[in-house]
């Protein structure tokens, strides 16, 4: 049981975040794939589709899954950014002290202790291997579903926010993730793998929805910053219906279009059907603005999108040819 103790100041400072970050979701997805996805009904379609996709490039990252107990806290180490690229930048800039703090209590497999020690000591090659493994793992089993996952989490966050506005923070705590979480003022009781007492001490709490965290919530906190609010990660995929919205039948069409254009440009073409600026395109694709601009240029040169200026911004919209290409991909797999 996890027991989180609130003061009036903590209640006032509690907020809802959009995500725990793409890096942390990738870690949870990897554990889910390894440990229990085949038995987890909401994730069976995902498991069936992605199993076998992890190649040699993902091994350095996969090797750092803990044998027992908690995994590396990638929200703390790489940030809660929805962009894997930004998370990797954070990792490469992290101090050796930060890495050692996050790695020293992890129960690694004996075969990985030497490599993990090099990573904890700040070895640049080990960091790059870890970053490349994370990127490869994310590309294989998370990225194809990430746009849908983000939309799902934004919907959960919006529901949390409405509850907060309509009934206050205690109403949110009372109805959040029942029966895994129970509010007994001034303590939030959470089903947990061990007994922990947490006194927020005026820092407040960050509540963040997750997709690849299965069954029990997780508490994430920065042990090097006692002023930072901990994050309570809330699982949001609890039944087959919720999972079906993420692993839907038109994934085959996505893969077909991705094989033709490349996965990121296929996603960019789909985003352009709604009309978007370069900044919005970058946000939706989880890439830099420069990369989004390059993808838009390629699609525009292929006459799949058109770009017009509105005030200080540009707006990308799909052309008739682009619409026909999207429609053909969907029709082929129905």
N, C-alpha and C positions, 0 to 999 in steps of 0.2 A: 504493500500500500504506500502510495505517495501522498503526503499530506502537505499542502501549501497553505501557509498562514498569511492572511491578509490583514493590513491595517486600513483605516479609512483613506490614507494617502495612497496605498497600493491599489485600492479599488478605483480611485480617481485616475491613476496612471496606467491602468490596464488598457490594452489596445488590441486590435485584430490586424494581423499581417496577411499579405496575399499568398505567401509561400515560405517554406523553410529553405528554398533555394534548389536549383537544378542539381548541384553537386550532391547534396544530402539526399534528394529523391533518388539519385542514381545509386547511391550506397544502399538505400532501403530496397530498391528494385533488385539489386544483385543478391541481397540476402533472401528476398522473397523467392527469387528464381532458384536459389540453392536449397532453401530449407523446406518451404511448405506450399509453394504456389500450386503444385499439382493437386493438393488436397483442399485448396482454398477456392471454393466455387466461384466467387466474383472475379477471380483472376485466371481461371482455366483457359479462356480464349486467348488471353495475352500470353500465357505460359506456352500454349501449344504453338503459337506463332513465332515466338522469339527464341525458344530453346534451340540450342545448336548454333545460334548466331555469333556467340562470343568467340573471337579468334585469338591468336597469340598476342595481339597488341593489347588486349584487355587484361592479360594475366598479371602484370605488376599491380594493377588496382585490385583485381579479384583476390590476389594472394593476401591482401591486408584485411580481409574479413576476419573478425575475431573468432577464435575457436569457441569461446564461451564468454558470456557477458556482453557489455555494450561495445559497439563499434566506434570507430573514430568519429568525433563530432565535426562533420564537415560544414555545418552551418557556422560554427565558430571559426574554423580554420579557413574556409573559403567564402564565407558570407552567404546571405540569403538572396543573392541575385538570381533571377530566373535565367541568366545567361551562363552557360558552361564556360565560355571564353573568359568572361569577367572573373568567374570563380577561379579559373586556372591562373589568371594574372595575380589574384590575391594570394594563391598558394606559392607562386614563385617569388613573391615579395615578402612572405612571412619570415619572421626571425627564427633562428635556430631554437631559441628559448620557447617560442610559441609551438613549434613542431614537437619539441621534447615533451612539453606539458600535455599535449593532446595524445601523444603516442605512448608515453611511459607506462600507463596503466592498462594498456590493451593486451589481451591474452592471445598473442599471435601463435600460429603453428610453429613448432621448433624449426622447421625447414626455412622459415621466413625471418627468423630473429636477426640474423646478420644483416640482411637487406633492410629490414625495418630500422635497425640501429643506425645504418648509414643515412637513411631518410631523416631520422630524428636528429642526427648530428648536423643536418643541413647540407649533405652532399648534393651538389647541383645535378649530377647525372641521375641520382636516385629520384630527385624531385621531378625531373623531366620525364623519367620513366613512369612515375606515378601519374603525372598530368596526362601523358599520352594514353595510359591505360584507362584513366577516367573518361577521357574524350571518346575512346573507342567503345567503351561500355555504354556510355550515354547514347552514342550514335546507333548502336545495335538494338538496344532494348527500351530506351526511354524516348529519344527524339521523335520517332514516328508517331508517338501519341501525345507529345508535349503540348501542342496547341490545344487539343481537346482537354488535356489535363488542366491546363491553366484556365480555360473557360469554366471548367467544373469547379475549380477552387475559387475562382472569382465569384461564382454563384453562391457557394457556401459562405464566403466572406460577406457577401451582400446580405444574406439571411442573418448572419451574426450581427451585422451592423444595424439592420432593421430592428432586431430584438433589443439591441442596446439602446437605440433611440426611443423605441416605444415603451420599454419597461425598465431601462436602467441596467447597470452592470450586473446586479445580483440576479435579475431575470435571465440574463445571458448565461451566467454560471449555473443557474438551476436547470436550464434546459439543454445544455450543451453536452452532446455525446452520452446521453443516458443509455445504458446503465453503467458505462465505464467511468463516468465522472459524476460525482455527487457533491452538491454544495451544502455544507453544514456550517453556516456563518459562525465565526469568520474563517473557516477552514474549507479548502477545496480538496476532497478526497478523490484520488485517481487510482484505478487499478494499475498495478506496477509490479515489476519482477522482483523487487525487494522493498524493504521498509525504509523510507526516507522522509525526514522532516525538513521542510524548507521554509524559512522565515524570510519573506521578501524585503522587509525592512525599509519600505518606502520606495523601492525600485519599480514596483508594479510588475505586471506579467504581460508577455506577448503571446497571443493565441494565434496559431497558424494552422490552416488545413493542410493535409497531405493526401497524396494519392497512393503511393507505394508503401506506406506504413500500414501493416496489417495487424488487426486485433487491438493491441494496447497502445495508448498514447505514449509519448516519449518526452522527457524533459531535457532541454538543451540549455547549457549555460557556459559562460566564459569564466573559467576559474582564475584568469589573470586580471579580470576587471570586476571588482565587487560592486561597482556602481551600475553595471549593465543589467537590464531586466532579463530574467530567464525566459525561454520560449517553451510553451507547451504545445507540442505537435499533436494534432488531432486527426486520427484516421477517418476518412470520409467514404471509403468504399466498403460497405458492410454487407451487401447482398448482390445477387446476380443481376438485378435490374440496374443498380447503380453502375456495375461494371460494364454492362452491355452498351451503355452510352459512350464508353471510352474505347472499347475494342469492337466497334461496329463493323458491319459487312463491307462497307465501302473502303476498308483498309486495302483490299486488293487493288482497287482503282488507284489509291494513293501510291502503292508500290509500282504499278504499271507506269503511271505518269512520272514518278521519280526516276525510273529506269531510263526514260526518254530525256528528261530535262535535267536530272539531278534532283535529289530530295529537297534541297533548300529552295531551288528555283521553282520546283513544282509547288511547294508551299507558298512561295511568293506570289505565284500566279493565282492561287486560290484566295489569298488575302486581298489581291487587287480586285476581285469581284465585288468587294464591299467598298472600294475606293479608299485610298489611304495615302498619307504623306510618307516621305522617306523615313522620317523619325518613327512613325507608327509601324511601318514595315520592319524596321530594325527591331523594335520592341517585340512585335509578334513573332519574328523569326529567331529572336535571341542572338542577334549578331550586331556588330558595330554599324554605325550609320554609313561609314565608308563601304563596308561589305554590302549593305542593303542597296546602296546607290549603284554598286557594280552589278548586282543581280538584276536590278531594274533596267539598267542599260542593255544588258544581254537580252532580256525579254522584249524590250522596246525595239531593239534592232531586228528581232525575229518577228516583229509585228504582232506580238501576243498581248502587249499592253500599250497604252498611250499615256503620255504625261503632259499635264497642263499646269499652268501657274495660277494660283489663287492667292492674291496678296503676296505675302512674303514666303509662302509655302508652295510646294508643288504637290499635285495629286496624281496618283497612278490609278488608272482604271483599265479593266480588261477589254480587249478588242473583240470584234465578232469572231475572228480566227481563234483567239484565246478561249472564248466561250465554247466554240465548237470542239476544241481540243479537250477541254474539261468534260464536256458532255459525252464525247466519244469514249473517254476513259471510264466514265461511270457506266455507260450502256454496255460496254464490253464485258463487265463483271457482274451484271445483273441476270 
